[in-house]
Amino acid sequence: MAKLLLGKEVTAALNERLQKRAQALREKGVAPKLAIIRCGEHPSVLAYERGALSRAALIGIEAEVIALPEDVTRQALIDRIRACNADASVHGVLLFRPLPKHLRASESEIRNALDAAKDVDCMTDLSNAGVFEGRTDLGFPPCTPQACMEILDHYGIDPEGKRAVVIGRSLVVGKPAAMLLMGRNATVTVCHTRTEDVAGEARRADILVSAAGALRSLTAEHVRPGQIVLDVSINWDPERPNAKGGKGGIAGDAAFEAVEPIVEAITPVPGGVGSVTTSVLIGHVIEAAERRSAGE
């Protein structure tokens, strides 16, 4: 059986470190603060919001929710973002996406209205540039790829010199995950929908990151003994047994019952990468506060 790379272990260790850093800032008179901007009340967004507020309270930072109506105008949303830019008490800003449909044509303008120094989930073009250039002074990497790196570090898995394969090329996970792995001296291949023989490429990996967002797309054909598999995706599986005795629950890309017996280690879904992302988010807020404190 594969070793399960459990997010709760990583989160516990990460939270302990973050609590100390938050306390150190408070002792210097700095109160780290996250502003969460939400448009509407989509259930999945509200669930993530509750998790972020709970984690912020646990670690010891402030968090404010700016709840805007679903039909908020482009200018009103931009004005609120700019108000957060100007608010010295706010160190990090999280804007929930996807935006309401009527705002999506203006998404680039909206997200780039945010000051990259407060962009704690890589929303702006400048933050993305920082990830691709390997710079630590331009915003922050997206929380999910960073959570993958936290898991590798916690379990003592050094990417240096290893072959890594990332399935998926989105700006949210796939591309930044590839850049972060490359920054740690892995040799990285990125697979996507036009890749020939994805399974063959995946089998060559020492570290395999699946971010396709397709239920059961990672099968026994994609893996081999000795691999580390980070299953990043959150999919809905209507056939998965749930705690209520019925069916329906979240699952990753991996056909877990087929993949797990083959590989050396794997992140479960739920309970893996996703459970670490909220602590990474709070960590970015603390780092933003540290950067500003050091620059003052």
N, C-alpha and C positions, 0 to 999 in steps of 0.2 A: 504493500500500500504506500501511496505517496505521503510525504509530509505535508500537512495542511499549513499553509502560511496564513495564520489567522490575524485578521486586522485588529482584533481587540488587544492582542499582546503589543502590537506596534503602537496603537493608540494610547495604551496605558503608559508606556515609556515616554512617548512624545508629549503627552499631557503633563507628566511630571516635570519635564524639562521646561515646557512653556510656562507652567505656573511659577517657576523660579524666575524666569525672565520677566514675566509680567510683574511680579513682586519687586524685582530690582528697578523696574521703570517707575512703579508707584513710589518707591522710596526716593526717587529723584524728582518727584513731583509731576510725573508724566502718567496720564491715565489712558492707556490704549483704547481706541474706540472704533467699532465697525458700524458703518451705516449700510443698511440693507434696503434697496429700492425695489419695490414690487408693484407691478401693474396688474390689477385684478386679483382673483382669489382661486387660482387653479389648485386643486387638491395636492398635486405632487410638489408644487412650489411651497405651499403652506407646510407640508411635511418637512421639506428641507429647511425651511425657515425655523421651524420649531427645534430641529436638531442643532442648527447653528446658534440659536439663542441659548439653548441648554449647554452647549459646549463652551460658549463664551462665558456663561456664568460659572461653569466648573473651573475654567482656567483663570478667571478673574479679570476679564476685560469687559468694557461697556459695549452694548449693542443697541442700536436704535433702528426700528422699522419705519420706513417711509412708505406708507401704503397709498398708492395712487389708483384711481379708478381704471377699469379696463379700457375705457374710451378716452383716456388721457391724450392730450394733443402732443404732437412732436415737440413744439416749443415749450410746453409746460414741463415735459420730462427733461429736456435739455436744461431748462432753468433750474430744476431741482438738482441735477448732476453738478452744474456749475456752483450752486449754493454749497454743495458738499466740498467742492474744490476749495472754496473760499473759507470754509469753516475750519479753523485751526484745531478744534477739538476732535475732528474726524481724521483718523489715520488711514483707514481702509474703506473702500466702497465695493459692495457686491450688487450688481444689477442683474436681476433674474431674467434669463432668456429661456425660450424664445419670447420675443416681444409680441404684443398683440398684432394681429394681421395687418391692421391699418398703418402700423409703424415700421413694418419690415423693409419697405422700400427705402426708409431713411436710417436703417440700422447702423450703417457705417458712420454717418454723421453723429448719431446719438452716442454710440459707444466711444467714439474718439473725442467726445466732449469731456471725458473724464481725464483728470490729471493722472499720468502714468505712475506717478509716485504713490498714488492711492489705489491703483488698480491691482487688487489682491487676487484676481482670478483670470489674468491675461485677457482682458476684454479689448484693449486698445492695440492699434497697429504698432505703436512704439514698444509695448510690452512683448509682442510677438517678435519684434526685431531683436530685443534683448535675449530672448530664448535662442534664436537662431545664431546670434553673434556670440553667445556664451557670456554675456555681460550680466552682472548682478546689480547694476545701477539703473536699469531701465525696467521698472515694474517688476512683475513676478511671473513665474511660469504657471500654467493652468494647474489647478489643485489635483486633478486626477493623475496626470503623468508624474507630478511630484510625489503623490502618494505611492506610486509604484517604486520610486527610488527609495522612499522611506522604508518600504517593506524589504527591499533588497538589502539595505544597510542594516536593518534590525536583525535580519537572519544571517548576516555575515556573508552575503553573496556579492562578490566584487565583480562588476562587469568588465573590468580591464582585461583586454586580450580575448574576451569571449565573443562568439558570434551571436548577435541578437537579431531576431526577426520580429517586426511589428506588422500586424495585419490590420490595415486601416490607415488612411492618410488624411483624416480630418485635422483642422487647425485646433480642435478642442483636445484631442488625445493623440492621434497617430503621429502626426508630424512633430509636435513637441516632445513626445516620448522618445522618438528617434533621436532628436537633438540632445536630450538629456543623457541618453545612453551613450551617444557618440562623445559627449563631453566627459564621460567617465571612461573613455578609451575602449569602448566596445566597437566591433565592426558590425555595422547595422544594414540590414536589408528591409525595405518597406514594401509590403505586398498590398494590392488593391484589387478592385473588380476587374481590371484588365490584365492582371498578372497571369501568365501561363504557369500552370502547375503550382498553385499555392501550397498544396500539401507537401510537395517535394521541397520547396523552399523552407517551409515550416520545420520539416524534419531535420534540417541542417542546423537549426538553432540550438544554442546552449541555453539562451534565455528567450522565451517566446511570449510576446505580448499580444493578446487578442483583443482588438478594439473594433471588430467588424460591426457589432450591433445586430447580429443575426443569430437567433436561437439555434443551438445545436449545429452551428456551422463549423466548429472545431471538433473534428472526429478523431478516432483512433488512427486514421490515415495520416493525420497531421503531426503526430508525435512519435517519440522514440524514448527508450530508457535513458535516464540521466538528465533530462530536461527540467528546467524551471519554467513553469507556466503561470503567467499573470493574466488572469481573465478579468478584463476591465469592464466589459459591457453589462448593462442592466436591461434584460429583456423580460417580457411577460410570457410565462409558460402556463397555458390553460390546463395542462395535464399534471402539473406538479402538485403532489399532495400538500395540503397546508395544515396549520395548527388547529384549524376548526373542524378537521375531519373531512373536508371537501377537497376540491381541486382548484388550482390557480395560485400562482406565486411567481416571484421574480427568479430569474436564472441568468446565467452568463451565456457566453458563446459556446462554451465547452459542453459536449455530450458527456457529462461528468462521470457517469457510471462506466463509460468506455475509456475515457482518457485517464482518469485518476489511477487505475491500477498499473499503467504503463510508465508514467513520468516519475521523476524523483520528488518533485514538490509542486504544489498548485495552490492558488488562492481560490477558496470557495466563493460562491455567490448564492445567497448573501453571506456576509461575514468576512469578506476579504478587502479588496481595494477600496470599495465604496465607504466602508466604515472608517477609513483613515482620512478621507478627503476633508471632512469638516475640521479635524484638528489641524490639517495643513493650512486650511483657510485662516483659522485663528492665528496660526504661526506666522502667516504672511502679514497679518495686521500688527502683530507684535514687532516683527522685523521692520515694518514701515515706521512704527513709532521709534524704534531704535535708530534707524537711519536719520530720521528728522532730529532726534535728540542729539545725535553725534554731530550733525551739521549746524546746530544752533550755537 
